[in-house]
Amino acid sequence: MPNFEICYLDGDGSLACSFTATCANETQAKVLAHAMKLRDYKKFEVWQDRTLVYQRPQLFEARQTLQ
C-alpha cells in the first residue's frame, strides 16, 4: 500500500502540521485528510512521494510533481 503525506496549512500558507498515512489509494487518502482536518485549517494538501495529488481549496487542474 502506498504512503501519503497529508499537510495542513495556516492561512498564510505555512505548514501547520503534517502526518504520513498508509492508504489503499488516493481516494482513501483524500477522505482521511478531510476527516482529520481541524476547523482552524482551511487549506491542506495530499502528497504521494513528490506528487501533489489533492489540495483544498482546489487550485490546480492536473497533478503537479516537484522537480
C-alpha positions as CSV (number, residue, x, y, z in Angstrom):
1,M,0.0,0.0,0.0
2,P,1.3,3.5,-0.8
3,N,2.2,6.1,1.7
4,F,0.7,9.6,1.5
5,E,1.7,12.7,3.3
6,I,-1.2,14.9,4.5
7,C,-0.2,18.6,5.2
8,Y,-2.4,21.2,6.8
9,L,-1.6,24.8,6.1
10,D,-2.1,28.0,8.1
11,G,-3.9,30.9,6.4
12,D,-0.6,32.3,5.2
13,G,0.3,29.0,3.5
14,S,2.9,28.0,6.0
15,L,2.9,24.4,7.2
16,A,0.9,23.9,10.5
17,C,1.2,20.2,10.8
18,S,1.5,17.0,8.7
19,F,1.4,13.3,9.0
20,T,2.0,10.2,6.9
21,A,-0.6,7.6,6.4
22,T,-0.7,4.3,4.5
23,C,-3.8,4.2,2.3
24,A,-5.0,1.8,-0.3
25,N,-5.4,4.6,-2.9
26,E,-5.7,8.4,-3.5
27,T,-9.4,8.4,-2.7
28,Q,-8.8,6.9,0.8
29,A,-6.1,9.4,1.4
30,K,-8.4,12.3,0.4
31,V,-11.2,11.1,2.7
32,L,-8.7,10.7,5.6
33,A,-7.4,14.2,5.0
34,H,-10.9,15.6,5.2
35,A,-11.8,13.5,8.2
36,M,-8.7,14.6,10.2
37,K,-9.0,18.3,9.4
38,L,-9.3,20.6,12.3
39,R,-11.6,23.6,12.0
40,D,-8.6,26.0,12.2
41,Y,-7.0,24.7,9.0
42,K,-8.8,25.8,5.8
43,K,-6.1,24.6,3.4
44,F,-4.5,21.2,3.1
45,E,-2.5,19.1,0.6
46,V,-2.2,15.3,0.0
47,W,1.1,14.2,-1.5
48,Q,2.2,10.8,-2.7
49,D,6.0,10.7,-2.9
50,R,6.8,14.0,-4.7
51,T,3.5,14.3,-6.5
52,L,0.7,16.6,-5.2
53,V,-2.5,14.5,-5.7
54,Y,-5.0,16.7,-4.0
55,Q,-5.5,20.1,-2.3
56,R,-8.2,22.2,-0.8
57,P,-9.2,24.7,-1.8
58,Q,-8.6,23.1,-5.2
59,L,-6.2,25.4,-7.1
60,F,-4.8,23.1,-9.8
61,E,-6.3,21.1,-12.8
62,A,-3.7,18.3,-13.1
63,R,-1.2,16.5,-11.0
64,Q,1.9,18.5,-10.0
65,T,5.2,16.9,-9.4
66,L,8.1,18.5,-7.6
67,Q,11.2,18.7,-9.7
